[in-house]
Amino acid sequence: MAKIKSAFFCQQCGYETPKWTGKCPSCGAWNSFVEEVVQREDKSKPEVINWDEDNKEQRKAHKLDEVVQTHQARMQAPDGELNRVLGGGMVPGSVILIAGDPGIGKSTLFLQLALHWRSITTLYVSGEESAQQIKLRADRIGVKNPNLYLLTATDTNSLFQEVKKVRPQLLIIDSIQTLESPYVESAAGSVSQVRECAAELQRFAKASNIPVCIIGHITKDGAIAGPKVLEHMVDTVLQFEGDRHYAYRILRTLKNRFGSTSELGIYEMVTQGMRPVSNPSEILLSQHDEPLSGIAIAATMEASRPLMIEVQALVTTAVYGTPQRTVSGLDLRRLQLLLAVLEKRGGFHFGAKDVFVNIAGGLKIEDPSIELALVCSLLSSYEDKALPSNICLVGEIGLSGEIRAVNRIDQRIAEADKLGMDVIFIPKANAKGLQDKKYKINIKTVNKVEDVYKMLF
């Protein structure tokens, strides 16, 4: 007879306790415990689809020196940005979790991936939309794939039965919160259901060597919905983010067992779906008919990708008693620090000015190398003098006003040279060993903020 168990689960972190408590001892959330009835049969583990009978040999203990390493080629997806984020391609047997805001384009991204990947058989499982609704989105994308199969189901048993029939080479789940396992008696989307369904998909991926892509929801706080163990079970966690008022989306890596966690991919939302942006620098730079004050071009690095971004600043006289400090895409505390440096070292009276700073394109930049461009945009708006549109700046500002060295200066200079910039200002410490003859761009070295001010203003 089946063993029935009732327990309380925290909806924030998945902590389990036999009794209800007001505050979760794990994450500290209040009133987050919900009672769930967990029912496990005598054969509690679901059937695992075993495509290779030799997997039984892998369950034995082996010495580390006796393990023979076999080279598994990554599966190259037709999406270059996704390959970059995954570390060079999709690893067979890996479990990939992607999360993001509602309507950001998660389902569209993976549906167009399945449509463009004609060389393999793909099974797209949707528990949120009907087959007719998915067909409408596929018609909008405008790509046909005879090797793409659709399944609208929420039961994991029926899902795996269809997997046996179709034998796909890629499985896409949309979404994990809609799946229900018959081995857990609770509502879909609950902590126990998400945990059990994710465990079944993980066992299937490792046994069959088929990659599984899982689409997940997020909470109102921006965290991935479900228990924290969901992120531990999967191999790769991707975050799809962006502003609804902008057409650009950024795909970041939060966890990757097979590659770097600092890579990112950039997409543009168009009528036909998500268009990968191979050269985002040209899009992030605005084209002005005439020079405008308060605008400077910065050479930044996002992971291993160089980007040219536009930093905009507006400095006006404060109308109210307390001056305003408003930023978009930057850290407010870093802006206040730079204003204090300009006030102390340069003698500029920003204490009675309202300061507004924005990164064009809706990006969020954490690279400190854009501080020199930020300072120059502030001084440009303060003096009401436009900077030349063909110059680029890179450097980190210290508390004494010195310009500190940055990493990967060669890639930043090469990106500015490729986009047709005439002059680039770099820290003097980065000039050692730099082969400036191979660049057409004019490289100028600066040591302090006063040097840049004298050259530009």
C-alpha positions in Angstrom: 0.0 0.0 0.0 1.2 3.5 -0.8 2.7 5.5 2.0 1.1 8.9 2.5 3.0 11.8 4.0 2.0 15.3 4.7 4.6 18.1 5.1 4.9 21.8 5.0 7.2 23.4 2.3 8.5 26.9 2.1 7.4 28.4 -1.3 10.6 30.6 -1.4 13.4 28.1 -0.8 11.8 24.7 -0.6 12.6 24.0 3.1 10.6 21.1 4.5 9.2 20.8 8.0 6.6 18.5 9.6 4.9 21.4 11.3 3.8 24.9 10.2 6.0 27.7 11.3 5.6 31.4 10.8 9.2 32.1 9.7 11.3 29.9 7.5 14.5 28.9 9.4 16.4 28.6 6.0 15.6 31.8 4.1 13.9 33.9 6.7 10.6 34.4 4.7 7.4 35.0 6.7 4.2 33.1 6.1 5.7 31.1 3.2 4.9 27.5 4.4 2.2 25.6 2.5 1.0 22.1 3.4 1.4 19.5 0.7 0.4 15.8 0.6 3.3 13.8 -0.7 2.4 10.3 -1.8 5.1 7.8 -2.8 4.4 4.3 -4.2 6.4 1.3 -3.3 8.3 1.7 -6.5 8.9 5.4 -5.8 11.3 6.1 -8.7 9.8 6.5 -12.2 10.9 4.4 -15.1 14.1 5.7 -16.6 14.4 5.5 -20.4 17.6 3.7 -21.0 18.9 4.1 -24.5 22.2 2.3 -23.8 22.3 -1.0 -22.0 26.0 -0.4 -21.2 25.0 2.2 -18.6 24.7 -0.5 -16.0 28.5 -0.7 -16.1 28.8 2.9 -15.1 27.0 2.2 -11.8 30.0 0.3 -10.5 32.8 2.0 -8.6 36.0 2.6 -10.6 39.4 3.9 -9.7 40.0 7.4 -11.1 43.0 6.2 -13.1 41.0 3.5 -14.7 38.3 5.9 -16.1 38.7 6.3 -19.8 37.8 9.8 -20.9 35.9 9.9 -24.2 35.6 13.1 -26.2 32.1 14.3 -26.7 31.6 16.9 -29.3 29.3 19.7 -28.4 26.2 20.1 -30.4 26.5 23.4 -32.4 23.2 25.2 -32.3 22.2 27.5 -35.2 22.2 30.3 -32.8 25.7 31.8 -32.4 24.8 33.8 -29.3 23.4 30.8 -27.5 26.6 28.8 -28.4 28.7 31.6 -26.9 26.7 31.7 -23.6 26.8 27.9 -23.3 30.6 27.9 -23.7 30.9 26.7 -27.3 27.8 24.6 -27.9 25.3 22.3 -26.2 26.8 19.4 -24.2 25.0 16.1 -24.8 23.1 14.9 -21.7 23.1 18.4 -20.1 20.1 20.0 -18.4 19.7 23.7 -19.2 17.4 26.0 -17.2 16.4 29.4 -18.6 14.4 31.9 -16.5 13.2 35.4 -17.1 10.3 37.9 -16.7 6.9 37.1 -18.2 6.7 38.1 -21.9 10.5 38.6 -22.2 10.7 36.0 -25.0 11.9 32.7 -23.4 9.4 30.5 -25.3 10.0 32.4 -28.6 13.8 32.0 -28.2 13.7 28.2 -27.8 10.9 27.7 -30.4 12.9 29.4 -33.0 15.9 27.4 -31.9 13.9 24.2 -32.6 12.7 25.6 -35.9 16.1 26.5 -37.2 17.8 23.3 -36.0 16.7 21.1 -38.9 19.6 18.6 -38.6 18.2 17.0 -35.4 14.8 15.8 -34.2 13.3 18.0 -31.5 10.4 17.5 -29.2 8.8 20.7 -27.9 6.6 20.0 -24.8 4.3 22.8 -23.8 2.0 22.9 -20.8 1.0 26.5 -21.2 -0.2 26.7 -24.8 -2.1 24.6 -27.2 -0.6 23.2 -30.4 -2.6 25.8 -32.5 -1.1 28.7 -30.5 2.4 27.4 -30.9 1.7 27.0 -34.7 0.7 30.6 -34.8 4.0 31.7 -33.3 5.9 29.4 -35.6 4.1 30.9 -38.6 5.1 34.4 -37.4 8.8 33.3 -37.2 8.4 32.1 -40.8 10.6 28.9 -40.6 9.5 25.3 -41.2 11.1 22.3 -39.8 9.8 18.7 -40.6 11.8 17.3 -37.7 10.0 19.3 -35.0 7.4 17.6 -32.9 4.9 19.3 -30.6 3.4 17.9 -27.5 0.9 19.6 -25.2 0.9 17.6 -22.0 1.6 18.2 -18.3 1.9 14.6 -17.1 5.4 13.3 -17.0 4.3 9.7 -17.7 2.7 10.6 -21.0 5.7 12.9 -21.7 8.2 10.0 -21.5 5.9 7.7 -23.4 6.0 10.1 -26.3 9.7 10.4 -26.0 10.0 6.7 -26.5 8.0 7.0 -29.7 9.6 10.1 -31.2 13.2 9.4 -29.9 14.2 13.1 -30.1 17.8 14.4 -30.0 16.7 17.6 -28.1 13.9 18.0 -25.5 12.4 21.4 -24.7 10.1 21.8 -21.7 7.9 24.9 -21.5 7.6 25.2 -18.6 8.7 23.2 -15.5 6.0 24.8 -13.3 3.3 23.2 -15.4 4.5 19.6 -15.2 2.9 17.1 -12.8 4.4 13.8 -11.6 2.0 11.0 -10.6 4.5 10.1 -7.8 3.8 13.4 -5.9 0.3 14.3 -4.8 0.3 18.1 -4.9 -0.6 20.9 -7.3 1.5 21.8 -10.3 4.1 24.4 -9.6 4.5 23.5 -6.0 7.9 22.9 -4.5 7.6 19.2 -4.3 6.2 18.9 -7.9 8.9 21.1 -9.4 11.6 19.2 -7.5 10.3 15.7 -8.5 9.7 16.7 -12.2 13.2 18.2 -12.4 14.7 15.1 -10.9 12.9 12.9 -13.5 14.1 15.1 -16.3 17.7 15.0 -15.0 17.7 11.2 -14.7 16.4 11.0 -18.2 19.0 13.4 -19.6 21.9 11.5 -18.0 20.6 8.1 -19.0 19.8 8.9 -22.6 22.6 11.5 -23.3 20.0 13.8 -24.7 20.1 17.6 -23.8 17.1 18.9 -22.0 16.2 22.6 -22.1 13.8 23.7 -19.3 12.0 27.0 -19.2 11.2 28.3 -15.7 9.3 31.2 -14.2 10.6 33.8 -11.7 9.1 35.2 -8.6 8.1 38.8 -8.0 11.5 39.4 -6.4 13.3 38.2 -9.6 14.5 34.8 -8.2 13.8 31.6 -10.1 10.5 30.1 -8.9 10.6 26.8 -7.1 13.0 25.3 -4.7 16.7 26.3 -4.7 17.6 22.7 -5.3 16.3 23.2 -8.9 19.3 25.4 -9.7 21.6 22.8 -8.1 20.3 19.9 -10.1 20.7 21.4 -13.5 24.0 21.9 -15.3 23.4 25.4 -16.7 21.3 28.3 -15.5 20.6 31.1 -17.9 18.9 34.4 -17.1 17.0 36.2 -19.9 16.6 39.8 -19.1 15.8 43.1 -20.7 13.5 46.1 -20.5 10.1 45.9 -22.2 10.5 49.4 -23.5 13.7 48.4 -25.4 14.0 45.9 -28.2 17.2 44.4 -26.8 17.4 41.3 -24.6 20.5 39.9 -22.8 21.1 36.3 -22.1 23.4 35.8 -19.1 24.9 32.7 -17.5 24.4 32.3 -13.8 25.8 28.8 -13.6 27.6 26.6 -16.1 29.4 23.3 -15.4 30.8 23.2 -18.9 32.0 26.7 -19.5 32.5 30.3 -18.3 29.8 32.1 -16.2 30.8 35.5 -17.5 29.5 35.2 -21.1 26.5 36.9 -22.4 24.4 37.0 -25.6 22.5 40.0 -27.0 19.3 39.7 -29.0 16.9 42.1 -30.6 13.2 41.5 -30.5 11.7 41.8 -34.0 8.5 40.6 -35.7 10.1 37.3 -36.7 11.3 36.5 -33.2 14.7 37.0 -31.5 17.4 38.2 -33.8 21.0 37.5 -32.6 23.1 40.7 -32.5 26.6 39.8 -33.5 28.0 43.4 -33.3 26.0 45.3 -30.6 28.5 48.2 -30.5 27.0 49.7 -33.7 23.5 49.6 -32.2 24.4 50.9 -28.8 26.1 54.0 -30.3 23.6 56.7 -31.3 24.2 58.7 -34.5 23.8 62.4 -33.9 23.6 65.0 -36.7 25.6 67.4 -34.6 27.7 67.1 -31.4 25.7 67.3 -28.1 27.0 68.1 -24.7 27.0 65.4 -22.0 27.7 62.4 -24.2 30.9 60.3 -24.2 31.8 56.9 -25.7 33.2 54.2 -23.4 35.0 51.0 -24.3 33.7 48.4 -21.9 34.0 44.6 -21.6 31.1 42.2 -20.9 32.8 38.9 -20.2 35.1 38.3 -23.2 33.1 40.6 -25.5 34.2 44.2 -26.0 31.4 46.8 -26.3 31.3 50.4 -27.3 28.5 52.2 -25.3 27.2 55.7 -25.0 27.2 57.4 -21.6 24.8 60.3 -21.2 24.9 62.9 -18.4 22.8 65.9 -17.6 23.9 68.5 -15.0 21.5 71.3 -14.1 21.1 73.7 -11.2 19.2 72.2 -8.3 15.7 73.7 -8.0 15.0 72.1 -4.6 17.0 72.2 -1.5 18.6 68.7 -1.9 20.2 68.0 -5.3 18.9 64.9 -7.1 21.1 62.0 -8.1 19.4 59.8 -10.7 21.1 57.0 -12.6 20.0 54.3 -15.1 22.2 51.3 -15.8 24.9 52.3 -13.2 25.5 52.0 -9.5 24.3 55.2 -7.8 27.0 54.9 -5.1 29.7 54.9 -7.7 28.3 58.1 -9.2 28.3 59.8 -5.8 31.9 58.7 -5.3 33.0 60.2 -8.7 31.2 63.5 -8.0 33.0 63.7 -4.7 36.3 63.2 -6.5 35.5 65.9 -9.0 34.5 68.2 -6.2 37.6 67.6 -4.1 40.3 67.2 -6.7 39.0 69.3 -9.6 37.1 72.1 -7.8 33.8 71.5 -9.7 30.8 72.5 -7.6 28.5 69.5 -8.2 27.1 69.8 -4.7 24.5 72.4 -5.9 23.7 70.6 -9.1 21.1 68.0 -10.1 22.9 65.1 -11.9 21.2 62.6 -14.2 23.2 59.7 -15.8 22.0 57.1 -18.3 23.5 54.3 -20.3 22.0 54.3 -23.8 20.3 51.1 -24.9 19.0 50.0 -21.5 22.1 48.1 -20.5 23.3 47.7 -17.0 27.1 48.1 -16.8 29.3 47.0 -13.8 32.7 47.4 -15.5 34.6 50.2 -13.6 36.5 51.0 -16.8 33.6 53.3 -18.0 34.3 55.8 -15.1 36.6 58.0 -17.3 33.9 58.3 -19.9 31.3 59.0 -17.2 33.5 61.8 -15.7 34.0 63.3 -19.2 30.3 63.3 -19.9 29.6 65.0 -16.5 32.2 67.6 -17.3 30.9 68.1 -20.8 27.4 68.8 -19.5 28.8 70.9 -16.7 30.8 73.1 -19.1 28.0 72.8 -21.8 30.7 71.8 -24.3 30.2 68.8 -26.6 32.9 66.2 -26.9 34.1 65.1 -30.4 32.0 62.1 -31.6 35.1 60.3 -32.8 36.9 59.8 -29.5 36.6 56.9 -27.0 37.6 56.8 -23.4 38.6 53.9 -21.1 39.9 54.0 -17.5 39.0 53.6 -13.8 39.1 56.6 -11.5 40.8 56.4 -8.1 39.9 58.4 -5.1 42.9 60.7 -5.6 41.9 61.5 -9.2 44.4 59.2 -10.9 43.4 57.0 -13.8 44.0 53.4 -13.0 44.8 50.6 -15.5 42.1 48.2 -16.9 42.3 44.7 -18.2 42.2 43.5 -21.8 43.2 46.9 -23.3 44.1 45.3 -26.6 40.5 44.1 -27.3 39.0 47.5 -26.3 41.4 49.3 -28.7 40.7 46.9 -31.5 36.9 47.3 -31.1 37.2 51.1 -31.2 39.5 50.9 -34.2 37.0 48.6 -36.0 34.1 51.1 -35.4 36.1 53.9 -37.0 37.1 55.9 -33.9 40.0 58.4 -34.4 41.2 58.8 -30.8 41.1 56.6 -27.7 42.2 57.7 -24.2 43.7 54.9 -22.2 45.5 54.9 -18.7 49.2 55.5 -18.8 49.8 52.3 -17.0 48.3 50.3 -19.9 50.8 51.7 -22.4 53.6 49.4 -21.3 54.2 46.7 -23.9 51.3 48.0 -26.1 51.9 47.6 -29.8 50.2 50.8 -31.0 51.6 50.5 -34.6 49.2 47.8 -35.6 46.2 50.1 -34.9 45.0 52.9 -37.1 43.4 54.7 -34.2 45.4 57.4 -32.3 46.2 56.2 -28.8 46.7 58.9 -26.1 47.7 58.0 -22.6 46.5 60.0 -19.5 47.5 59.7 -15.9 45.1 62.0 -14.1 41.6 63.5 -14.7 43.3 67.0 -15.0 45.2 65.7 -18.1 42.0 64.7 -19.8 40.3 67.9 -18.9 43.1 70.0 -20.4 43.1 68.0 -23.6 39.3 68.0 -24.2 38.1 71.3 -22.6 
